[in-house]
Amino acid sequence: MKFEDCGRIPNVKSSFLSILLFLASTSAFAQIGERIDSFSAQYLGARYSNKGPLGEAMKPDLDPLIRFDEFDCTTYVETVLALSRANNPGDIKGEVTEVLNQIRYANGIPKYEERNHFPSLDWIAENVRKGFLRDVTFEISSSAKILSTPINKGLWMLLQSKKDPVGFSQVVIPEPREVIAELPVLSVRRVLIEEAGQSSLNEEVLSRIKTGMIVNVVPYKRDLTAIIGTHLDINHQAFLIWKGSTLYIRHASSGSDFVSELPLIEYLLKRKSSIEYLNFLEPL
């Protein structure tokens, strides 16, 4: 196994980290939403990478199993979830990595073909099955619906293998075929209210969102078969965090090149022409 920067959390003094790790393991910090808020905040300012900073530490993906120096949107969510679910979040090379492997892989064993590559097809379903998450989109709003998207995981992986035939020589590639992923979604137009030149967030929706929930972003443009061999529904994952009366999105984003946060309404206003739907998950 390969680890990088396992004991390092950016911009955190060691004394404060010791207190944080103690609180996270006691009843005073029992609520997972509070733990997600605290752990995710420690990475604000960490580098964003679009190259998939985590891997299996073996071919075809030589990146380490765990690291804290850079993230993409999904590995940020996964790492914070692992820290928040661990009984001993200070045990990075032991329990935290084991929990992270359970989140990232269908059977908990780090293998490229077992990784939950597609959020709607693999990642959500497996983590709901394991009791780590539950989908609350229909609880957030009765206006939610099911979005069906054809995902061709086999063709996508086959195209990936052509870039590195040697690295993929031991990978079992599934048969290329489309599987329909069904995802509960809520239209951004039901969340972002724009009337008479004024913008606001739907108060009913806001009242049902808790700190630490995960929001999955679905763009208008989902047919990427000419580029990656498949459609893709979810293209971004983030946490929702209440700060006073303002709801923030906290994420590793290519838009800022580092882990950042901003009010959700600002995020949606900037991207309303490209984002069509949102999906909501509650960590357990």
VENLINZI-V195829 format. One line per field, one symbol per residue. ss: DSSP state (H for helix, E for strand, C for the rest). phi: phi as a letter, one per 40 degrees, with the letter a starting at -180 (. if undefined). psi: psi as a letter, one per 30 degrees, with the letter a starting at -180 (. if undefined). Layout:
# VENLINZI-V195829
ss: ???
phi: ???
psi: ???
This chain:
# VENLINZI-V195829
ss: CCECCCCCCCCCCHHHHHHHHHHHCCHHHCCHHHHHHHHHHCCCCCEECCCCCCCCCECCECCCCECCCEECHHHHHHHHHHHHHCCCCCCHHHHHHHHHHHHHECCCCCCHHHECCCHHHHHHHHHHHCCCEEECHHHHCCCCEEEEEEECHHHHHHHHHHHCCCCCCCCCCCCCCCEEEEEEEEEHHHHEEEECCEEEECHHHHCCCCCCEEEEEEECCCEEHHHHCEECCEEEEEEEEEECCEEEEEEEECCCCEEEEEEHHHHHHHHCCCEEEEEEEEEC
phi: .bbbfccbbdgbccccccccccccbbccbcccccccdcccccbdgcccbcbgcbabfaccbccccaabcaabcccccccccccccccbcccccbcccccdccccbdbgbcbdcccccbdccbccdcccdcgcbacbdcccacccacbbbcbbcccdcccccccadccccbccccccacbccbbcbbcdccccbbbfgbbabdcccdcbcbdgcbbbbbcccbcbccbbgacaccbababbbcbgcbcbbbacbccbgacaaaddccdcccbccbbbbbbbbbcb
psi: kkkkhfgkkkgkkeeeeeeeeeefglffhekeeeeeeeeeffgkflkkkggifkagglkfjflleklgfllaeefeeeeeeeeffkeiffiefceeeeeeeeefkegfkjkeffkiejeeeeeeeefeefgflkkgefeekffllkkkkkkieeeeeeeefffieeegfgkjklkjlkkjkjkklkkeffejkjkhgkklkjeeeefgklkflkkkkjlejfjgefeggllkdkgkkllkkkjbgkklkkljkfffglklllkeeeeeefgfffkelkkkkjk.
